Amino acid sequence: MILPLFEKYPTLEKRLPWTSLANWPTPVQKLENLSNAVGYPNIWIKHDDKSSEFYGGNKVRKLEFLLADAQKKGFKWIVTYGGIGTNHGLATTIHAGRLGIKTALVLIRQPLTDHVQENLLLDRHFGAEIHYASSTLVGGFQTAGIYLRHGMVYFVPPGGSSTLGSLGYVNAALELKKQVDAGLLPEPEYIFCALGSKGTMAGLLLGTKLAGMKTKVVGVRVAELWITKPENIFRLANCMVALLRKYDRSVPALKFTMEDVHVTHDFFGGEYGRVTPAGKAAMALMRETEKIKLELTYTAKTVAGMLDFVQRHPELKNSPVLYWHTYNAVDFTNVLLEDHDYTKLPETVQWCFQENLVPCLGAEEDSAGEK
């Protein structure tokens, strides 16, 4: 398999680290039922949730570059960061494990949901070394201890959103352009994606330009402003341009500014991971109309932002819009049913299970009188 990025710029294939972890391209689909329900007949989805049978979602695209780099340099351990329910941390643990690399997670507090509990249980099941950081200072000490314990450790930033990792979404945009050219969908007027660690949005911003698309990328903010400021997004895109041109001077010397960055801030909810009424409504609507599963930290807020946008902009005149689905579609219910003893987790995170929230475990916990 040759990535669209390498097809367009062949020199990069020999100079950038990359390993195949997933099945590309991910499918596109018109959301007929959702479109009918909201009265906007041209809503599409890009199914990155189906990117891998091991663990899907948007992190896989980034990890194909990052884990290849770690493997090439001989690292046996990775350290990365996120909230206690981090999808990125779980994706890294699973895919790094496939390559024989172990993962240490440094986790910070976020509001508790069933999704948070599930991911903590799955982190342990798939072999993550879990460290809870009650503050930034503690996180620093935890990281230092990981380096002392394991020696050579490869650093992966939150969300995998480094200059190298975010190239996964430059390639994703070029993949989408091939699907447009093949007649699988019209060129979107807008792409809506979750804006958290910013790598997905920055990569799509650059990738759509390299693909010659007129599409505008809209990030629906789901994380704190200091992470998601527009200047952070266009600077990351510019860093990716510099990296690509370092290895292939035929890559255009694009320069992004504030004017290129489109962000909606209205669906964040005031705290990372906080459940919002708009997110819950969007999640229920997507489930009822399309049988597609969202979660409340990223994807439900993104869909809520997209639906609000199309309903407030009649001047769009039913132009095609695309929701980029970044959640994982692999069902781990059987894993959780077989291996859900939270007391095997470090004591520092067992407080997350003072109340059972995981639906698939509810009946068992109720019968044991432990809820």
C-alpha positions in Angstrom: 0.0 0.0 0.0 1.2 3.5 -0.9 -0.1 6.4 1.1 -1.6 9.3 -1.0 1.0 11.6 0.6 3.8 9.4 -0.8 2.1 9.1 -4.1 2.0 12.8 -4.4 5.5 13.3 -3.1 7.5 10.1 -3.7 10.7 11.3 -2.1 8.9 11.4 1.3 8.4 7.6 1.3 12.1 7.0 1.7 12.7 9.8 4.3 9.7 9.8 6.6 9.1 6.9 9.1 5.8 5.1 8.6 4.3 1.7 9.4 0.9 0.3 8.4 -1.4 -0.1 11.4 -4.8 0.2 9.8 -7.0 -0.3 6.7 -7.1 2.7 4.3 -9.0 4.4 2.9 -11.7 4.6 5.5 -15.2 4.7 3.9 -17.4 7.8 3.3 -21.2 7.8 3.6 -24.1 10.1 3.1 -26.0 10.4 6.3 -29.5 10.2 4.7 -31.5 9.7 7.9 -29.7 12.4 9.9 -30.0 14.7 6.9 -33.8 14.1 6.8 -34.2 14.5 10.5 -32.6 17.9 10.6 -33.8 19.2 7.2 -30.3 19.6 5.7 -30.0 17.0 2.9 -26.3 17.0 2.2 -24.5 15.7 5.4 -21.7 13.2 4.9 -19.3 11.2 7.2 -15.8 10.0 7.0 -15.6 6.8 9.0 -12.2 6.9 10.7 -13.9 5.0 13.5 -13.5 2.0 11.2 -9.8 2.5 10.6 -8.6 -0.6 12.5 -10.0 -3.9 13.8 -7.7 -3.5 16.8 -8.6 0.0 17.8 -9.9 2.6 15.4 -10.4 6.4 15.4 -8.2 9.3 14.5 -5.2 8.4 16.7 -4.2 5.5 14.4 -3.2 7.8 11.5 -0.8 9.7 13.8 0.6 6.6 15.4 1.6 5.1 12.0 4.2 7.8 11.9 5.1 8.1 15.6 5.4 4.4 16.3 7.4 3.9 13.2 9.8 6.6 14.4 10.0 5.0 17.8 10.6 1.6 16.3 13.3 2.8 13.9 15.2 4.5 16.8 15.0 1.3 18.9 12.7 2.5 21.7 11.0 -0.2 23.8 8.9 2.2 25.9 6.6 5.1 25.1 5.3 7.7 27.6 2.3 9.8 26.7 -0.4 11.9 28.4 -4.1 12.5 28.6 -7.2 12.6 30.8 -8.1 9.5 32.8 -10.4 8.4 30.0 -8.0 9.2 27.2 -8.7 7.5 23.8 -5.2 8.5 22.7 -3.6 6.6 25.6 -5.6 3.5 24.9 -4.9 3.6 21.1 -1.2 4.1 21.8 -1.2 1.2 24.3 -2.9 -1.2 21.9 -1.0 -0.3 18.7 2.4 0.1 20.3 1.9 -3.3 21.9 1.3 -4.8 18.4 4.9 -3.6 17.6 6.4 -5.0 20.9 6.6 -1.5 22.5 5.2 -0.9 26.0 3.3 2.3 27.0 3.4 4.3 30.2 0.4 6.7 30.7 0.5 9.8 32.8 -3.2 10.6 33.4 -5.0 13.7 34.8 -8.4 14.1 36.3 -11.5 14.7 34.1 -15.3 14.3 34.8 -16.3 10.7 35.3 -18.4 8.9 32.7 -18.9 5.3 31.8 -16.4 5.9 28.9 -13.7 7.0 31.4 -14.2 3.8 33.4 -14.2 1.6 30.4 -10.9 3.1 29.1 -9.2 2.8 32.4 -10.1 -0.9 32.6 -9.0 -1.4 28.9 -5.7 0.5 29.6 -4.8 -2.1 32.2 -6.1 -5.0 30.2 -3.8 -4.1 27.2 -0.8 -3.6 29.4 -0.4 0.1 30.0 1.7 1.2 33.0 -0.7 3.7 34.6 0.4 6.8 36.6 -2.1 9.3 38.0 -1.0 12.9 38.2 -3.0 15.1 40.6 -1.2 18.2 39.3 1.2 19.3 36.6 4.0 19.2 39.1 3.2 15.6 40.1 3.0 14.8 36.3 6.5 16.0 35.9 7.7 13.8 38.8 5.9 10.9 37.3 7.5 11.4 34.0 11.0 11.7 35.5 10.4 8.4 37.4 9.3 6.7 34.1 12.6 7.8 32.5 14.6 6.6 35.4 12.8 3.3 35.5 12.9 2.4 31.8 15.9 4.3 30.4 15.2 5.1 26.8 11.6 6.3 26.5 10.0 7.8 23.4 7.9 10.9 24.1 4.5 11.1 22.4 2.6 14.4 23.1 -1.1 14.4 24.1 -3.2 13.2 21.2 -0.1 12.3 19.2 -0.3 15.9 17.8 3.4 16.5 17.1 4.7 17.8 13.7 5.4 14.2 12.7 2.3 12.6 14.0 -0.1 15.2 12.5 1.1 14.3 9.0 -1.3 11.4 9.4 -4.1 13.9 8.7 -2.3 15.6 5.9 -2.4 12.2 4.3 -6.1 11.8 5.3 -7.1 14.9 3.4 -5.3 13.6 0.3 -7.1 10.3 0.8 -10.4 12.2 0.9 -9.5 14.0 -2.3 -9.0 10.7 -4.1 -12.5 9.6 -2.9 -13.9 12.9 -4.2 -12.2 12.3 -7.6 -13.6 8.8 -7.7 -17.1 10.2 -7.3 -17.7 8.6 -3.9 -18.8 12.0 -2.5 -18.9 15.6 -3.6 -16.1 18.0 -2.5 -17.3 19.2 0.9 -17.9 22.9 1.5 -17.0 22.4 5.1 -15.3 19.6 7.1 -16.1 19.5 10.8 -13.7 17.8 13.2 -13.1 17.7 16.9 -10.5 20.3 18.1 -8.6 18.9 21.1 -4.8 18.4 20.8 -5.1 20.2 17.4 -3.2 17.7 15.2 -6.3 16.4 13.3 -7.4 19.9 12.4 -3.9 21.2 11.5 -3.3 18.2 9.4 -6.6 18.6 7.5 -5.9 22.3 7.1 -2.6 21.6 5.3 -3.8 18.5 3.5 -6.8 20.1 1.9 -4.6 22.9 0.5 -2.1 20.4 -0.9 -5.0 18.5 -2.4 -6.2 21.7 -4.2 -9.5 21.6 -2.4 -11.5 24.7 -1.5 -12.9 23.0 1.6 -12.9 25.0 4.8 -12.0 23.0 7.9 -13.9 23.9 11.1 -12.7 22.7 14.5 -15.3 22.3 17.2 -13.3 23.0 20.4 -13.5 20.3 23.1 -10.4 21.3 25.1 -9.1 24.3 27.0 -8.3 27.4 25.0 -4.6 27.5 25.8 -4.2 24.3 23.9 -6.6 25.1 21.0 -5.8 28.7 20.3 -5.9 29.5 16.6 -2.3 30.5 16.5 -1.3 27.0 17.8 -3.2 25.4 14.9 -1.7 27.4 12.1 1.8 27.3 13.6 1.5 23.5 13.7 0.4 23.5 10.1 3.4 25.7 9.2 5.8 23.3 11.1 4.5 20.5 9.0 5.1 22.4 5.8 8.7 23.0 7.0 9.1 19.3 7.8 7.8 18.1 4.4 9.9 20.7 2.5 13.0 19.5 4.4 12.7 16.2 2.7 11.0 17.3 -0.6 11.4 20.8 -2.0 8.5 20.2 -4.4 6.1 20.6 -1.5 4.6 24.1 -1.9 5.9 26.7 0.6 2.5 27.3 2.1 2.1 29.8 4.9 -0.9 29.7 7.2 -2.3 32.6 9.3 -5.1 33.3 11.6 -7.4 33.9 8.6 -7.1 30.2 7.7 -8.3 28.9 11.0 -12.1 28.4 11.7 -13.1 27.4 15.2 -16.4 27.2 17.1 -16.1 27.6 20.8 -19.7 27.2 21.8 -19.8 23.5 22.5 -16.9 23.0 24.9 -18.9 23.1 28.1 -16.3 24.8 30.2 -14.2 21.8 31.1 -12.5 19.0 29.2 -14.7 16.0 29.3 -17.7 17.7 30.8 -21.0 16.4 29.5 -23.2 19.0 27.7 -26.9 18.9 26.9 -26.2 19.7 23.2 -23.7 16.8 23.1 -26.1 14.4 24.7 -28.8 15.4 22.2 -26.5 15.0 19.2 -25.3 11.6 20.5 -28.9 10.4 20.8 -29.9 11.8 17.4 -27.0 10.1 15.7 -27.8 6.8 17.4 -31.5 7.0 16.5 -31.0 8.0 12.9 -27.8 6.3 11.8 -27.0 3.7 14.5 -23.6 5.4 14.8 -22.0 5.6 18.3 -20.6 8.9 19.5 -19.0 9.7 22.9 -19.5 12.8 25.0 -16.0 14.3 25.1 -15.2 14.7 21.4 -17.5 13.4 18.8 -20.9 14.3 20.2 -19.8 17.9 20.7 -18.5 18.0 17.2 -21.8 16.8 15.7 -23.7 19.3 17.8 -21.5 22.0 16.5 -22.0 20.9 12.9 -25.7 20.7 13.2 -26.0 24.1 14.8 -23.8 25.6 12.0 -25.9 24.3 9.1 -29.1 25.3 10.8 -27.8 28.9 11.4 -26.4 29.4 7.9 -29.2 29.1 5.3 -26.8 30.7 2.8 -25.1 27.4 2.5 -28.0 26.3 0.3 -27.5 22.6 1.1 -23.8 22.6 0.1 -22.1 19.3 1.1 -20.7 19.2 4.6 -18.6 16.4 6.1 -18.4 15.2 9.6 -15.0 13.5 10.3 -15.8 10.7 12.7 -12.8 10.3 15.0 -14.1 7.8 17.5 -13.2 4.1 17.7 -15.8 1.6 16.5 -14.3 -1.6 17.9 -16.6 -3.1 20.6 -14.7 -4.2 23.7 -17.8 -5.3 25.6 -16.6 -9.0 25.8 -13.2 -7.8 27.1 -14.8 -5.7 29.8 -17.1 -8.5 30.9 -14.2 -10.9 31.3 -11.7 -8.5 32.8 -13.2 -5.7 34.8 -11.7 -6.0 38.3 -10.8 -2.4 39.0 -8.9 -3.4 42.1 -6.1 -4.5 39.8 -5.7 -0.9 38.8 -3.3 1.4 40.7 -4.8 2.6 43.9 -4.4 6.2 42.7 -7.2 5.7 40.2 -9.5 3.3 42.0 -11.6 6.3 43.2 -13.0 6.4 39.7 -15.0 3.3 40.5 -16.8 4.4 43.6 -19.9 4.4 41.4 -20.4 1.9 38.7 -21.3 3.6 35.4 -20.3 1.1 32.8 -23.6 -0.2 31.2 -22.4 -3.7 30.3 -21.3 -4.3 33.9 -24.4 -2.9 35.6 -26.4 -6.1 36.0 -23.5 -8.0 37.4 -22.6 -5.2 39.8 -26.2 -4.8 40.9 -26.7 -8.5 41.6 -23.5 -8.4 43.7 -24.8 -5.5 45.7 -21.8 -3.5 44.9 -23.1 -0.6 42.9 
